[in-house]
Amino acid sequence: MLSYFLRRALLIIPTFIGITLLVFTITRFVPGGPVERMLLQAQVAQGEGHRSTASKGGQALSDEQIEELKAFYGLDKPMLVAYWEWLQKLVRLDLGESTRYYEPVWDLIKERLPVTAFFGVATFLLSYLVSLPLGIAKALRHNSRFDSASSMFIYTAYALPAYVVGIFLITVFAFHLEWLPMGGFPGDDYEYLESNWDKVKSVFSHALLPLIAYAIGDFAVLTMTMKNSLMENLSADYVRTAVAKGLPFRQAVTRHAMRNSLIPIASHFGSVLTVFFGGSFLIETIFNIDGIGLLGYEAIVERDYPTVMGILAITSVLMLLGNILSDICVALVDPRVRFGE
């Protein structure tokens, strides 16, 4: 098993290079880069300065100035050479400097990491603590009214994208009913609150709607996965044999069927790493949560390519490590798994 995981770990390197090289190449060919945006801003400023005078023609910046801008942003070198230099900096944990904020990319990510990690951990706990017991209850009470009613809600939640759910929650509970704030986290007045209870209420009120939008997709998938897996194991011969030999049904479920039913859940476990630290672009944008997801969205819109590549590097590594973690979880839950044998 150790050799299997070592091979998987070594595969992280070429896979990571392939992902980052593809995105790095795209950033070189997508129009509207930092130099083009600087030219546009200079042209707008020049047009406003000569609004009341006759136009003199010509471009806003000289060719020498444009070349200096390309050198400043690292766009004066061939694509592969520029990528190799970026990779060398990455090995030294240098993610470059943001072309929008003119600050180190790592500092921008580190500043927003606690917010995104909070929502990632809370979403993970909320999804698993609710989905697993609900899936077990649905399996044990299959075809009951409880099963039918909960299935309607679960299938509706699965069909709706998370950002649609977020917009609906804001519209109903924040805009019309005014029960909860429309966005932001943890609130503009959080630092000025004196009592801990007021701070807890502020965090809860600002986090409730985003957490529901975060968890709604995983909630539906995990619940139905748990239910279907448990039902399959309950109908297996080894469970029926255990019950026929006199083992109480509840013990047959907890001792035998439950562990095997957790195998599909364990394979999903590693993917939560990217949620912990990658956030969600759309949900953080909708709720105006100053996390890594919103930072990534703004970086794409503003063509802040160093920030885009920095976030991509972190989330790619986490995704690849999460896949290995999923395999480890499956091996721990399922004793039949022997990788590499």
Helices and strands as residue ranges (DSSP letters): H 2-29, H 34-49, H 63-72, H 79-91, H 105-140, H 145-159, H 162-169, I 170-176, G 190-192, H 196-234, H 237-244, H 249-252, I 253-257, H 258-261, H 263-269, H 272-278, H 281-286, H 292-301, H 305-333
